Amino acid sequence: MAETESRAIGDVIADVRDVADADSKVSIGAVVDRLGTVSHSALILIPALVAATPLSGIPGLTSVCGIMIVLLAGQMPFPREEPWLPKWILRRRVASDDLRDALDKAQPVIGFLDRHTHKRLRHFVKAPGSIVIKLMILACGLVMPFLEIIPFTGSLMAGVVLFLAVSLLTRDGLFAAIGIGFLAVAIAVLLWLN
């Protein structure tokens, strides 16, 4: 699937914040409706960001985020105007205050990313490099539900997905390289914990 033009991460997060400001609880469906016509990379960014924050301590949240990442990454090669997610995921809700708090805590990182992402090392984010990145996102998403048994370890894979999704969203191959390096570190940490 051809991705949309590169987009500032802060713009994507601002759209999510608007949804959070509209009600006391935010459903995943409401976020998808708001972001539904943007690239799959932007949609993958949201569950990765949520799972990389302390919200990942909420039982089941890392699993839901991982499943969302798998479903969205699996649809990347197929042209669809809007992504498909099962209704049981779309109905999942999180308190708006918790989501806003997580977004507030992530704001320095989001600002840093927006200031420092540029279109560079584009061979990483164009085929065939982009295919490898999408497969890595899919693999990380598949692992996340299994990591929930060790609290907060799913955040490691979510961090990898975050870097890789940022690279696709902003067309910055440097962040793909950082994501690959972070994956090696995450695997080493997980092996050490076992």
N, C-alpha and C positions, 0 to 999 in steps of 0.2 A: 504494500500500500504506500502510495506517495504521501509523505507527511506534509502538513501545512508549513508555511514559512516559519522560520525560527521565531520564538516568542520569549519575552522576558518572564522569568519565573515569578517575579513579584506580581505581574498581571494575572497569572493563573491563581496565585494565592489570594489576591484581592477578590477574585470571583468567588472563591470558596468562603472567604470572610463575609461577603455579601449574603451568601446563603445562610451562614451561621447567625447573622444579625437578624434574619427574618423570622426566626422561631426559637423556642427554648430547646428543642432537640432537632438535630440535623440528620436526615436520612441520606444514605449513600445515593439513593435514587435522585434526590434533589440536587446533589452535587453533580451527578452524571448529566442530569437535565441541563444544568447550567454550563457544563463544560463539554457536552455531548458532541458538538460540532468541531471541537479542536482536535489536535492530533492525539493518537493513542498514547504518545509519550507524555503529554500533559496529564492525561488521566492516570497513567501509571505513577506519575510523580506524587500524586496525592496519597494513595495507600502506602507508598514507600516512605513518604515524609511522616505520616502518622505512626507507622510501625517503627520508625527510627527515633521517635520521641518517647518520653516516659509513659505516654498513653499505651505503649505496647505491654505494660503491666496489667492491663485490663484483660481478664481471662477470655480467650477466644478471639481477641482482636487481631493478634498477629496471624492467626490462621485465616481469618476472613481477608485480611490484607494480602496474604500470600496467594489465596485462591483468586482474588481480584486481579492480582498481577499476572498470574498464569493465564486467566481467561482473556485479559486484555492483550498480553503479549502474543498469545496464540492467534488472535485475530489480526495482528499487524500485517501479515502477508496478504490478507484478503480485503479487497476494497469494500468498505461499508461506510455509509454516511454517519451512522451512529453506532457505537459499540453495543454489544449485547452482553448483559449480565443476568443471571437468574434472579427471579423475584425475591427469593429469600435473602439474597445479598442486598438488593435494592431497598428492602424494607428495614435493614439494620440501621439503628440510630445511635447517635452519640450526643451527649449533652453539649449544647452550643457553647456553654462556658468552658468546658473541657477542651473543645476544639479551638476556641479562640485563645485559650491559655497556651496550648501547644503551638499555635501559629505565632503567638507573641514571642515564645521562647525560641522559635526557629527564625524569627525575623532578622537577627544579625547574620545568620548563615545565608538566608535568602538575599539580603542586601549584598553580602560579599559575592555570592554567585552572580547576581545581576551586574555587579561592577566588573567582575573578572572573567566573565564568559565572552568569548569572541569566536568568530568563524575562523578556525585554524585547525591544522592537521586533519583536513577534511576527508582524507582517504580512510580514516577510522570510521567516519559516520556516513560514508557512501558505500554502496554495494561494492565488493562483498563484505567489507568491514562491518557495515550496519547489520548484516545478517547475523554475524557472530555476536554482536552486541545484543540483538533481540533474543538469540538463543540463550545467552548468559542470563538475561533478565528472566526468561522463562524458567531456567534451571534454578535460579535463586528463589523465585516464587514457589516452585515445587518443594523446596527444602524448608521454607519458613514455617509451615504448619507443624512439622516434625520437631522443630527447634523450640516450640512453645513449652515443651516439658522442662527445659532449663530456662528459668526466667531471664528475659531480656536478651537472650542469644539470637533471637529472630531479628533483633535490631541490627546485628552485624550484616546479615544478608540484605535487610532493608536499606542499609547504608550503601551497599554495593549497587543495588537497584537505583537508588537515588542518584548516584554519580552517573550511571549509565543512561538513565532517563534524561538527566540534565544534558548529557552530551548529545543525545538525539534531538531534544527540544531546542537547544541553542546552536546546534551544528558545531560544537566545540570538541574536536577529537582529543584534546588534552584531558578533558574530563573522562573520556572513555578510557584513556591510559591510566588515569588515577583510579578509576573504578576497577580495572583489571588488577592493579596493584593492591587495592583494598580487598579484593576477593582473595588474593593469595594470603594476606594477613588474616582475614576472617577464617579461612580454612585452617591456618596454623593455630589460631586461638581455639577453634572448635576441637581440633585434634588434641590439643593440650588439655582441654577441659575433660575429655573422655579418658 
